[in-house]
Structures are given as structure tokens and as C-alpha cells.
Amino acid sequence: MLLLRKLPRKLLNSQRKVTIPIRFFTTQNPIPHPDPNPNPFPDEPTSAYYDELVNTAGRSRDFETLRHLLNKRVKDGCFPTSKTFSFITSAESSLSLDVLSHTLSQLDKGFTRKSAYDSLISRLCKLDRIDECLRLVETMARGGYGLNSCSFHSILNSLTRKRRMDEAWRVLDIMKTTGVSPDLTAYNYFLMTYCFIGDLAMAARILTRMEEEEMRADTRTYDALVLGACKVGNVEGALVLLRRMEDDGLPMLLSTRNYVIDAMLSVGYYEQAMKFVRIYSGKDTWLDRESYGCLVNRLIKFQRSEEAMKVLDEMQRIGLSVGDKLKQFYESNLDKQTTF
């Protein structure tokens, strides 16, 4: 089913084991230790364990050990994480990215090298060093290091979250010049930002591109579109989108539910919001508990204590746990009702 045809027109228009250098496992102590290796390499290392070793090597600029660790961790099934390159900080100025990139280029071919580059790009994005990320992208493309759309995700996510849309569009152009086609995740980053700011015209432009490339909407796509509809006060359009999510067999995120709850309450649809949560409950206990809890908190914020008490009563009746703060609210208001 095509994306644009499925969206309300009003919505769019409004819109192994290897020896590790001994220095990692011993301390500089002039007194002989009875065990020459007091911190032996574990039989089953974890990604967190490797991250610690990698960061120690990185901080000491021991690039040979760094290369060795990055190779070995993948062989042990401990893939790079968001903390693998934490030794790179915003206050760091002595580290040469070229030297580090050269070290990564010498890693084992395939996933090991590609994942290390992707992890490094992700770290630099957190530090808002986008230009350096793009240099790494160029290196990956030139060296044939597995550059694909996933390599760009951190960059696009960083730019779109900060609403630096012109830069994000230029990154899309770079993707094309390097022979990489944007995937659904890449477009979803743009879609979420445009829907968040209520620019549904640009959101429609993204949807057109997705349709032209024969992409199908996923949960994140609908999450963004529901947000966009709610941002412009089109609650009816948001509900239409939810029904079409169900038709496509896609699960609803907690955030998607909360967008609708907020939109309904903001226009005084208190009973409708309660009914909405009730209709979509019964499939996922965690999701139900969070949705009901969100509704209660919003009702309290709007000073609708009576409705909030009704929802809390319903939560108890259907067996949903309630947090301490809401328990206090319930007991306090129950005492008031009894006193009255």
C-alpha cells in the first residue's frame, strides 16, 4: 500500500585466546607479585571489558594494542559499542584522527573494520564533530571499507535532532555521490524532525521520496506522522493513521500513544483520551501501564483530579501497577473524598 495514498489529504496539506600485552594486567610495582599476571584475560570477555581495554590503549596512544584489541573483540563476539571510543573527548586535542583512522584501516577486512569506523563516527557525532565524520566517510568510500547507509545514521540523527536541516540535506547528497542510497531509517530522521516542528509540507516531500523509492512505512514512520498530525491539532488525522498502522500490522510505540493523549487533553477531550487508552490496552502490560500512567499524570497536570482518580481505579481493577507518586496522589484524594 502506497504511503501517500494511505495518508489523509488534510494531514498532508496542513502539515580465542590471544596474548594481550602484560602492561594491561599488571601495575607498576617494584615489589614482586607472586602472580605475574594478577588480572588474567577472562574466558568469556564482554563488550564492556573490551571497551575498558580499548579506552586504556587509546588514552595512552598505544595504537598497535588498539588495533589488536579491535580485531580480537569481534572474533570473541564482543562487537563495538557506543563506549568503544570514549577516550575521544571534547577536551582532547592531541589525538590525530588521521593516525586513528590509519589504525582502523589496518583492521581485519569486512565487518571488523566497517563496524569500528561506524562506531568511531558515532562517537564523533556525540561530540558534534561532523566534519571529521564526513572525512571518515570519505576514507571508507575511498578504501572500500563497507560504507553503507548505516554509516550515515549517526550523522543524520545528530543533525536532524538539532534541526540543522540544510546540513542534513547536504549529507544526503554526499551519500549519493558515494554510491549509497538513503534507507528508511535515514528518511525517518528527516520525517520526525519536520513533523516535530509541524512542517507537514516538507514531511510530505519526504514521503514522496519514500514512495518513489518503493519504501514501506514502519513503526517509526507512523510515529513521526502521528506526531505531525497532533502538532497541528489534527487529532482525527492521527486516529486515521493509527488505524492504518493496525492494517499494516505494525505495533504502536509508547510515544505514539502519548502524542495522541497529549493532543486530546490539550483540547479538552478528557473522556475521549480515557477511552482511547482503554481501546488500545490489553496487548502489552508494560505499554498499558506506561500509557495509563501517562494519562493520569497529564490529567493531574490539567487539574482533572476526578478523571485521574477514575483512571487509577481502572488501573487497579485491571491489575496494572502504580508508581509511588501516583499512589500518594490516589490515597490523598481518597482521604479527601472520604472526609467530604
N, C-alpha and C positions, 0 to 999 in steps of 0.2 A: 504494500500500500504506500503510495507516494506521500511524502511528508507534507507538502504544501496543500494537497487536496484534503488532507485529514485535519488541517487546522482551520478553525473558524475564521472566515474572511474578516470579520470585525476585529479579531485579535490582531491579525497582520496589519490591518490598516491603522490600528490605534497603537499600535506598538512599541698412606701412605706415609708414609712417615719419612721425613727428610730432616737432616740435622740442621738446626737453627743456630746461628752464631751464639756462643755461650754468654756474650755480654747481655743478652736479653733476659737471662735467667739467674744471673748472679749479681751481687753487689760488690762494689769496690771496697774490699775489706782486707787489711793487711794480715788479719788473724785467719789462719787456715780453717776452712769449714770442713767438717767431717764428710759432708756430701758435696762433691764437686759440682753438682747440678741440683741445687735445692728446689728449683722450680721446673720440674720436668714438663716436657710438652705433653699435654693431655691426650689420652687415647681417643677421646671424642671432643675435639675442639668445637667451639661455637663461633658464630659470626662476630659476636661481641668480643670474644677472646682475640680473634684475628684483628678486629678494629683497634684494640688496645696496642697490639704489636706494631701494626701499620703506623699508627699515630706516633708511637715512640720512635720508630725509624724515620718517619717524616720530620719530626721535630729536630732530630739530630742530623738531618740531611744525609742519612745513610741510604742512598738510592739503590744500591745493589741489594741490600737486605729488603728494601721496599719492593723491588721487582720480584725477589724470591717469594716473599710473603703473598703478594697479589696472585702469583701463579699457583702457589700451594693451596691457598684457601679455596679456590674454585675446585681443585682436584678433590678436596675434602668435603665438597658440597656446602661450603660456607661462602655464599655469594656476597658481593659488596653491598653495603647498606648506606643509609643516609649519613652515617657517622664515620665512614671509612676514611674520609679525607678531612676530618675535623681539625687536623693540625694546621690547616689553612685558615687563618682568621683575618678579620678586617684590619687588625693592627699589624699584620705580618707584611713586611716589605722586603725581606732578604731572600725570600724564596723565588727562584726563577721558574716561571711557568714553562718556559722552553725546555729547561732541564727535566722537569717533572714529566712533561709531555713526551720527551725523548725516552724516558724510562718506561712509560706506558707503551710506547711503540715497540719496545723490545719484549713485551709480554707474549705469552703463547697466543697463537692466532685463534681467531674465532671468538667465541663468547667471552673468554677470559679478558682479552684486550678490549673488546667492544664494551663490556659491562663496566670495566674500570674507567674508560673515557666517559661513559654516561654518568657514572657516579661522581666523577670529578666535575662535570658540567653542572650537575645538580647542586653540588656544594658551592660552586662559584655563583650560581643563581641566588642562593640564600644570602650571599654577600653582595648581591646586586652588581656583580662584575660581568655584565652581559657581553661587553666587547671581547673579553677573554674567552667567554663561552663560544662566541662565534669564531674565534681563532681556532679553538679546538675542533669545532665543526668542520672548518676548512681542512684541518690536518687529517681528520677522519676521512673526509671525502677524497683528499689527495692520496692518502696512503691505502685506501681501500680497507678501512678498519670497521666495516659493518655499519656505517652511518645509515640510519633509518628514521622514521617519524618519531620513534620513542626517544631518540637522542635530542629531539627538539622540545619534548613535552615540558621539561622543567623551565626552559626559556620562555615558551609561550605562556605557561601558567604564571610565571613571575611577572611578565609584562602586562598581561590582561588583568591580573588581580590589582595591579597598580594603575590600571586604566591608561596605560601608555600604548594606546591602540595603534598609532602611526608606526611605532617601532615594531609592534607585533605583526602588522601587515607586511613590513619590510622583511621580517623573519620568514613569513610565508613565501615571499619572493625568493629568498635565499634557498629555501627548501626546494623550490622548483629548479633553480639554477644548478643545484647539486644532484638533481635527479630523484629527489624524494617527494613523494606525494603526501599531502596532509591527510591524516586519517581522521576517524570520527572523534577521537579524543581531542585532537588539535582544534577542530571546528567547535567542539563543545566548550572549549575555553573562551572562544570569542562569543559564542552564543550566551553563555552565562553572564559575561560582563555587560553585553548590550541589553539583555533582559533585566539585569540588576539596576541599570540606570534608566530603564524604561524606554530605550531606543529600539522600538519594535520594527522600525523601518530597516535598520541595519541587521536586526535579528532575522528579518525576512530575507535579506540579501544572503546571509549565511545559509539559511535553509535552502535557498535556490541553488547555491553551490553544492550543498549536500545532495540535493535531488539530482542535479546534473551528473554527479559522480556516483549515483545509484547507491547512496548510503541509506541505511535504515536507522531510524531514531532508536536510541537506547534509553535506559533509565535516566542518565544524566541529561540527555537532550530534553526529555519531558520535564525534568526537574527545573531546567532553565526556563522552558516555555511557560510552565505554571507560574513561576516567579514573575516572569514578564507580564503575564495577564493580571496577576494580583497587584503588581506595582502600579498599573494604570487603572486599578479599580474594577477590572472586568472579571468578577467572581464567576459569572455564568460561563465565560470562556474557559476559565481554569477548570471548572467542573466538566466541561466537554472534553478537555484534554485528559482528565483523569479517566473518563470512560473509555477513551481511545487507548490509553495505556493498558487498561484491562483487556481490551480487544486484542492488543498486541501481545498479551501475556507477560507484560513487564511488571516487576514488583515496584511498589511505591516507596521512596525513601522517606525517612522521618522528616527531613527538611521540606519535602514536597507537601506533606500533610500540614506542616506548621505554616507554610506560606498561606494556605487556604484558611486555616484557623485565624491567623492574624488579619487576613483580608476581610473575613466575615465579621469579626469582632470590631474592626475599625469603623464599620458602617452600621454597627448596632444589631447585627444578626446573631444575637446570643443563642437563641433556641436553635437556629439553623446550624450554628457551629457545633453545638452539642449533638445534634442529630448527625452531622457529618462524621464526627469522631465515632459515634456509635455504629454507623453503617459500615465503616471500613475496619471495624475491630473484629477480633475472633480468629485471625490467621497467624499472628505473631505476638506472643505475650510481651516480649521486650518492646516491640514497636507500639503495642497498645498502651503499655504502662507509660512510655515516654509521651505519647500523644495525649492521653488523658491528663498527665501531669502538666504538659504544656498548656492545655486548655484551662486547667484550674489556675495556674499562675497568671495567665493572661486575664482571666475573669477577675481575679483578685486585683490586678493592676488597674482594671477598669472599674474597680469598686462594685463589682457584681457579686457580693458575698452569698446571696441566696442561690444563684446559679452555681457558684463554686461549691457550695455545700451539697447540692444535688449531684454534681459530678463526683464528688468524693464519696457520697453514699453509694453511687453506682459502682465506683471502683472497688469498694469493699464487697459489694454484692456479687461481683463477677470474679473476685479473687485477685485483684491487682494490688500489689504492694504500694505503700505510700511512704514517701520520704519524711524525715523528722520534721522539717519545717511545715509541710502540709498537715502533718499530724497535729502539730501545735495549733495551727490555724483552725483545724476542724474541732479540736477539743475546746478551744477558746470560744468559738462561735456556738458550739453546742451548749456550753455553760450559759451563754447569753440568752439562748432560746429558752433554756430551762428556767432561768431566772425570770424572764419575761412572762 
